[in-house]
Structure formats: structure tokens, C-alpha cells
């Protein structure tokens, strides 16, 4: 299992101290782009990569990389939190694999990307405890958009 930790200098590393080979939010180079990024259709709104990071301050953050800014909505219920991405497609089947976080100090046990209705995608957070995240969205220097779902310590 690969886990990402955000260090104090902003560098990413995995739990086993080997370099993280996945997408790095806001990276300025093309080394950490999603697989086959050059094949994303022009103008398409695609979820291109879901990810997870632990922060040294004790908080945790899930991020969703998209090909362009996305309209979002949230819904909270007993044991679950949903982040809905409107009119979004999932770029690769691999992006449907769950992000297993049960062994980390985060209120989320696992997060999965799922199709919701005909045009929407939801990132479903299975919660171990009640927590409300802070959600932000920004365009990065790498040309992709990022939605950040941050949980405090």
C-alpha cells in the first residue's frame, strides 16, 4: 500500500520512504502527470487522478485532479460524506480503485470514486468518525485543476 506524506518542506514521500511516483498537486513539470495525459480530449471535464496525503501537522487531505474546474456539491449522512463532481467523466478505470486510509490517523476509512447518475461522479468517503472537511479548488501550474478535501488533526 502506498501512502503519501507531505513533509515540512512541501516534498512528498511515501510511508516506506521511497519516492512517490504518482501525481503531485501543483507540480510545475510533466514528470507527475496522470497516465496518458496527452490523450485527454480537448475541453473534456475529466477526473484524471484521485489522491491522498497526510500532513506532518496531523491533518489529512484527499485531492481530486481534474482536467478543468468543476462544479461541486456535498452531502453528509451517517458514516459517509459525498463530494459530487457535476458533469464529470472518469478518465481511466484505475481511478475507481479505493484509497484505503484505515491505517492512517484520519477520520476517513476509505474513499472511492463512483458514477452518480448519468453525468456526475461522486467521491464517497466512508467515515470512522464525524468530521466536516474544508473543500477548496484551484488551478495549478501543471495545467490541471485540483479539488482539495482537507480534514484537520
Backbone as CSV, one residue per row, in Angstrom:
resi,resn,N_x,N_y,N_z,CA_x,CA_y,CA_z,C_x,C_y,C_z
1,UNK,0.861,-1.177,0.000,0.000,0.000,0.000,0.899,1.229,0.000
2,UNK,0.598,2.177,-0.859,1.366,3.412,-0.967,0.613,4.514,-0.252
3,UNK,1.306,5.194,0.654,0.703,6.303,1.374,1.564,7.524,1.160
4,UNK,0.950,8.643,1.002,1.687,9.859,0.715,1.697,10.755,1.931
5,UNK,2.866,11.308,2.242,3.023,12.195,3.383,3.595,13.512,2.881
6,UNK,3.027,14.610,3.314,3.535,15.924,2.936,4.497,16.388,4.012
7,UNK,5.754,16.538,3.658,6.782,16.948,4.610,6.762,18.438,4.869
8,UNK,7.539,18.860,5.841,7.562,20.273,6.222,8.094,21.162,5.106
9,UNK,8.936,20.626,4.246,9.465,21.420,3.135,8.547,21.346,1.920
10,UNK,7.431,20.632,2.053,6.486,20.517,0.955,6.779,19.347,0.036
11,UNK,7.809,18.571,0.326,8.140,17.429,-0.518,7.250,16.253,-0.160
12,UNK,6.931,15.456,-1.152,6.100,14.289,-0.933,6.972,13.056,-0.836
13,UNK,6.601,12.153,0.071,7.291,10.880,0.196,6.276,9.831,0.604
14,UNK,6.557,8.584,0.324,5.645,7.515,0.704,5.950,7.070,2.122
15,UNK,5.059,6.234,2.675,5.234,5.751,4.034,6.486,4.904,4.176
16,UNK,6.927,4.265,3.107,8.139,3.462,3.187,9.376,4.242,2.744
17,UNK,9.299,5.553,2.677,10.385,6.479,2.353,10.898,6.400,0.917
18,UNK,10.234,5.676,0.058,10.634,5.680,-1.346,9.929,6.835,-2.039
19,UNK,10.493,7.347,-3.127,9.882,8.480,-3.820,8.471,8.161,-4.301
20,UNK,7.601,9.110,-4.187,6.225,8.974,-4.644,6.199,9.167,-6.151
21,UNK,5.628,8.191,-6.876,5.640,8.234,-8.338,4.311,8.694,-8.926
22,UNK,3.355,9.066,-8.088,2.052,9.476,-8.583,1.973,10.967,-8.843
23,UNK,0.771,11.445,-9.020,0.525,12.855,-9.285,0.870,13.691,-8.056
24,UNK,1.562,14.789,-8.268,1.893,15.734,-7.212,1.111,17.015,-7.473
25,UNK,0.166,17.366,-6.591,-0.625,18.570,-6.827,0.244,19.805,-7.024
26,UNK,0.011,20.506,-8.128,0.694,21.757,-8.385,2.089,21.645,-8.942
27,UNK,2.535,20.452,-9.261,3.878,20.280,-9.816,4.014,21.087,-11.104
28,UNK,5.169,21.692,-11.287,5.398,22.515,-12.480,5.950,21.715,-13.650
29,UNK,6.355,20.473,-13.412,6.936,19.703,-14.507,5.988,18.598,-14.959
30,UNK,6.352,17.924,-16.007,5.479,16.892,-16.576,5.807,15.510,-16.046
31,UNK,6.671,15.404,-15.044,7.031,14.095,-14.516,5.896,13.444,-13.729
32,UNK,5.010,14.222,-13.168,3.953,13.672,-12.325,2.557,13.896,-12.899
33,UNK,2.427,13.817,-14.201,1.120,13.941,-14.828,0.393,12.607,-14.744
34,UNK,-0.939,12.620,-14.845,-1.659,11.349,-14.832,-1.290,10.529,-16.073
35,UNK,-1.483,9.208,-16.010,-1.178,8.380,-17.176,-1.916,8.861,-18.421
36,UNK,-1.227,8.875,-19.534,-1.787,9.229,-20.839,-2.441,10.611,-20.855
37,UNK,-1.886,11.560,-20.115,-2.458,12.908,-20.011,-2.613,13.570,-21.373
38,UNK,-1.719,13.268,-22.289,-1.788,13.888,-23.614,-2.958,13.376,-24.450
39,UNK,-3.641,12.329,-23.990,-4.780,11.770,-24.722,-6.136,12.291,-24.225
40,UNK,-6.140,13.158,-23.220,-7.401,13.700,-22.701,-8.004,14.595,-23.776
41,UNK,-9.258,14.331,-24.181,-9.877,15.148,-25.238,-9.937,16.627,-24.859
42,UNK,-9.621,17.490,-25.795,-9.653,18.939,-25.573,-11.043,19.368,-25.113
43,UNK,-11.115,20.101,-24.008,-12.374,20.622,-23.499,-13.173,19.654,-22.644
44,UNK,-12.753,18.395,-22.544,-13.486,17.412,-21.744,-13.244,17.659,-20.261
45,UNK,-14.279,17.477,-19.455,-14.148,17.578,-17.999,-13.971,16.168,-17.461
46,UNK,-12.748,15.867,-17.060,-12.385,14.519,-16.636,-11.769,14.530,-15.246
47,UNK,-12.150,13.553,-14.434,-11.438,13.259,-13.207,-10.229,12.445,-13.660
48,UNK,-9.022,12.987,-13.484,-7.829,12.337,-14.011,-7.000,11.623,-12.951
49,UNK,-7.229,11.940,-11.656,-6.453,11.273,-10.609,-7.006,11.606,-9.234
50,UNK,-7.358,10.601,-8.422,-7.675,10.841,-7.010,-6.443,10.516,-6.171
51,UNK,-6.210,11.262,-5.114,-5.038,11.008,-4.281,-5.273,11.328,-2.820
52,UNK,-4.318,10.964,-1.987,-4.389,11.135,-0.541,-3.023,11.549,-0.016
53,UNK,-3.020,12.464,0.943,-1.787,12.913,1.590,-2.032,13.079,3.082
54,UNK,-1.032,12.717,3.882,-1.033,13.051,5.304,-0.114,14.243,5.473
55,UNK,-0.493,15.167,6.342,0.339,16.330,6.624,1.055,16.113,7.952
56,UNK,2.265,16.617,8.062,3.046,16.455,9.296,2.353,17.087,10.495
57,UNK,1.471,18.074,10.270,0.761,18.717,11.378,-0.379,17.844,11.914
58,UNK,-0.574,16.659,11.334,-1.600,15.748,11.819,-2.861,15.737,10.990
59,UNK,-3.030,16.660,10.083,-4.209,16.656,9.231,-4.025,15.740,8.037
60,UNK,-5.112,15.505,7.328,-5.051,14.690,6.125,-5.792,15.398,5.002
61,UNK,-5.452,15.049,3.772,-6.040,15.710,2.619,-6.214,14.719,1.473
62,UNK,-7.397,14.692,0.932,-7.662,13.967,-0.301,-7.667,15.010,-1.405
63,UNK,-7.190,14.627,-2.581,-7.249,15.560,-3.692,-7.775,14.850,-4.922
64,UNK,-8.486,15.598,-5.723,-9.032,15.098,-6.983,-8.494,16.007,-8.074
65,UNK,-7.728,15.437,-8.970,-7.200,16.196,-10.101,-8.221,16.080,-11.237
66,UNK,-8.575,17.219,-11.814,-9.492,17.242,-12.951,-8.870,18.031,-14.091
67,UNK,-9.378,17.802,-15.278,-8.816,18.455,-16.465,-9.164,19.931,-16.536
68,UNK,-10.196,20.359,-15.818,-10.592,21.760,-15.755,-11.433,21.979,-14.498
69,UNK,-11.714,23.229,-14.105,-12.527,23.472,-12.906,-13.874,22.752,-13.004
70,UNK,-14.371,22.336,-11.844,-15.573,21.516,-11.784,-16.558,22.084,-10.764
71,UNK,-17.840,21.968,-11.068,-18.882,22.350,-10.112,-19.022,21.215,-9.107
72,UNK,-18.989,21.560,-7.813,-19.064,20.541,-6.779,-20.276,20.748,-5.883
73,UNK,-20.702,19.656,-5.259,-21.755,19.672,-4.255,-21.364,18.650,-3.196
74,UNK,-21.912,18.791,-1.991,-21.603,17.839,-0.925,-22.893,17.320,-0.311
75,UNK,-22.775,16.143,0.280,-23.891,15.557,1.010,-23.298,14.732,2.150
76,UNK,-23.862,14.908,3.340,-23.362,14.205,4.514,-24.482,13.350,5.079
77,UNK,-24.147,12.110,5.443,-25.101,11.223,6.092,-24.350,10.408,7.145
78,UNK,-25.061,9.584,7.867,-24.463,8.772,8.926,-23.330,7.912,8.364
79,UNK,-22.103,8.190,8.800,-20.955,7.387,8.405,-20.407,7.658,7.010
80,UNK,-20.949,8.653,6.311,-20.481,8.932,4.954,-20.470,10.430,4.668
81,UNK,-19.563,10.796,3.778,-19.511,12.151,3.247,-19.324,12.008,1.739
82,UNK,-20.119,12.717,0.951,-20.026,12.640,-0.505,-19.604,13.977,-1.085
83,UNK,-18.672,13.908,-2.004,-18.284,15.064,-2.804,-18.712,14.752,-4.234
84,UNK,-19.684,15.493,-4.730,-20.224,15.269,-6.070,-19.530,16.206,-7.051
85,UNK,-19.038,15.653,-8.141,-18.423,16.421,-9.225,-19.405,16.410,-10.386
86,UNK,-19.989,17.551,-10.668,-21.030,17.662,-11.687,-20.462,17.561,-13.110
87,UNK,-21.201,16.875,-13.974,-20.869,16.768,-15.405,-19.425,16.337,-15.648
88,UNK,-18.986,15.351,-14.903,-17.597,14.898,-14.954,-17.535,13.434,-15.381
89,UNK,-16.528,13.112,-16.167,-16.268,11.728,-16.559,-15.006,11.264,-15.848
90,UNK,-14.875,9.958,-15.668,-13.668,9.391,-15.074,-12.774,8.952,-16.215
91,UNK,-11.548,9.455,-16.215,-10.643,9.271,-17.335,-10.163,7.828,-17.499
92,UNK,-9.665,7.193,-16.446,-9.163,5.819,-16.523,-9.860,4.945,-15.492
93,UNK,-10.084,3.680,-15.803,-10.733,2.747,-14.873,-9.975,2.633,-13.559
94,UNK,-8.671,2.792,-13.604,-7.844,2.721,-12.411,-8.278,3.744,-11.354
95,UNK,-8.878,4.851,-11.773,-9.306,5.900,-10.839,-10.485,5.477,-9.972
96,UNK,-11.110,4.342,-10.299,-12.200,3.813,-9.473,-11.687,2.979,-8.295
97,UNK,-10.400,2.666,-8.263,-9.862,1.878,-7.153,-9.940,2.695,-5.867
98,UNK,-10.248,2.025,-4.740,-10.386,2.772,-3.477,-9.054,3.285,-2.953
99,UNK,-9.129,4.399,-2.255,-7.990,4.924,-1.492,-8.188,4.422,-0.061
100,UNK,-7.432,3.413,0.336,-7.563,2.798,1.659,-6.757,3.599,2.669
101,UNK,-7.428,4.189,3.647,-6.742,5.039,4.623,-6.984,4.583,6.057
102,UNK,-7.461,3.356,6.224,-7.815,2.881,7.556,-6.648,2.814,8.531
103,UNK,-5.422,2.725,8.035,-4.264,2.624,8.918,-3.607,3.967,9.207
104,UNK,-4.235,5.048,8.766,-3.716,6.392,8.996,-4.592,7.115,10.007
105,UNK,-4.023,8.094,10.656,-4.752,8.882,11.643,-5.579,9.943,10.926
106,UNK,-6.668,9.498,10.341,-7.595,10.355,9.613,-9.006,9.863,9.904
107,UNK,-10.003,10.734,9.886,-11.369,10.296,10.150,-11.979,9.461,9.014
108,UNK,-11.244,9.281,7.930,-11.750,8.549,6.769,-11.136,7.147,6.722
109,UNK,-11.986,6.142,6.573,-11.525,4.757,6.453,-11.096,4.465,5.032
110,UNK,-11.901,4.932,4.066,-11.598,4.725,2.649,-12.395,5.728,1.842
111,UNK,-11.867,6.030,0.665,-12.567,6.912,-0.275,-12.592,6.220,-1.636
112,UNK,-13.749,6.272,-2.276,-13.888,5.647,-3.592,-14.586,6.595,-4.554
113,UNK,-14.172,6.524,-5.798,-14.812,7.278,-6.871,-15.888,6.383,-7.470
114,UNK,-17.087,6.930,-7.617,-18.216,6.166,-8.158,-19.000,7.027,-9.135
115,UNK,-19.632,6.386,-10.091,-20.526,7.076,-11.026,-21.801,7.406,-10.264
116,UNK,-22.330,8.607,-10.456,-23.596,9.007,-9.826,-24.455,9.618,-10.914
117,UNK,-25.557,8.989,-11.197,-26.455,9.413,-12.269,-25.721,9.324,-13.609
118,UNK,-26.252,9.953,-14.612,-25.685,9.837,-15.960,-24.452,10.699,-16.163
119,UNK,-24.412,11.863,-15.515,-23.334,12.815,-15.818,-22.423,13.153,-14.658
120,UNK,-22.748,12.696,-13.463,-21.977,13.089,-12.284,-21.109,11.947,-11.766
121,UNK,-20.069,12.332,-11.030,-19.184,11.405,-10.339,-19.187,11.823,-8.880
122,UNK,-19.111,10.854,-7.989,-19.040,11.154,-6.564,-17.789,10.507,-5.988
123,UNK,-17.120,11.231,-5.093,-16.075,10.625,-4.278,-16.728,10.386,-2.932
124,UNK,-16.898,9.111,-2.593,-17.581,8.711,-1.376,-16.545,8.434,-0.289
125,UNK,-16.666,9.157,0.816,-15.775,8.997,1.956,-16.501,8.181,3.018
126,UNK,-15.963,7.030,3.363,-16.511,6.220,4.443,-15.815,6.673,5.718
127,UNK,-16.608,7.194,6.657,-16.057,7.861,7.832,-15.981,6.932,9.043
128,UNK,-14.891,7.052,9.805,-14.774,6.317,11.070,-15.298,7.185,12.219
129,UNK,-15.338,8.496,11.987,-15.860,9.436,12.981,-16.430,10.642,12.256
130,UNK,-17.297,11.352,12.938,-17.920,12.520,12.336,-16.897,13.644,12.183
131,UNK,-16.752,14.142,10.978,-15.835,15.249,10.697,-16.316,15.954,9.437
132,UNK,-16.183,17.262,9.437,-16.548,18.045,8.259,-15.271,18.631,7.657
133,UNK,-14.996,18.297,6.407,-13.766,18.788,5.790,-13.901,20.209,5.264
134,UNK,-12.762,20.811,4.996,-12.689,22.075,4.278,-12.406,21.723,2.825
135,UNK,-13.183,22.295,1.905,-13.028,21.971,0.489,-12.610,23.220,-0.267
136,UNK,-11.523,23.110,-1.019,-11.050,24.205,-1.860,-10.762,23.658,-3.251
137,UNK,-10.670,24.558,-4.200,-10.405,24.176,-5.582,-9.505,25.231,-6.203
138,UNK,-8.500,24.785,-6.950,-7.619,25.748,-7.610,-6.963,25.145,-8.844
139,UNK,-6.664,26.021,-9.785,-5.937,25.645,-10.992,-4.449,25.711,-10.641
140,UNK,-3.679,24.714,-11.068,-2.260,24.664,-10.728,-1.385,24.964,-11.935
141,UNK,-0.103,25.161,-11.658,0.861,25.476,-12.703,1.028,24.348,-13.708
142,UNK,0.669,23.122,-13.309,0.794,21.985,-14.222,-0.329,21.939,-15.257
143,UNK,-1.275,22.905,-15.168,-2.374,22.982,-16.125,-3.622,22.243,-15.694
144,UNK,-3.558,21.491,-14.601,-4.717,20.754,-14.113,-5.388,21.521,-12.976
145,UNK,-6.632,21.162,-12.713,-7.407,21.711,-11.613,-7.354,20.708,-10.463
146,UNK,-7.342,21.199,-9.221,-7.335,20.323,-8.057,-8.452,20.723,-7.096
147,UNK,-9.186,19.714,-6.625,-10.153,19.891,-5.557,-9.525,19.228,-4.326
148,UNK,-9.366,20.001,-3.245,-8.760,19.503,-2.020,-9.836,19.341,-0.967
149,UNK,-9.856,18.180,-0.325,-10.791,17.859,0.760,-9.926,17.629,1.984
150,UNK,-9.857,18.651,2.871,-8.916,18.621,3.993,-9.638,18.357,5.309
151,UNK,-9.060,17.417,6.067,-9.537,17.107,7.404,-8.483,17.546,8.398
152,UNK,-8.891,18.214,9.470,-7.961,18.697,10.470,-7.400,17.587,11.317
153,UNK,-6.418,17.918,12.154,-5.799,16.911,13.035,-6.786,16.314,14.027
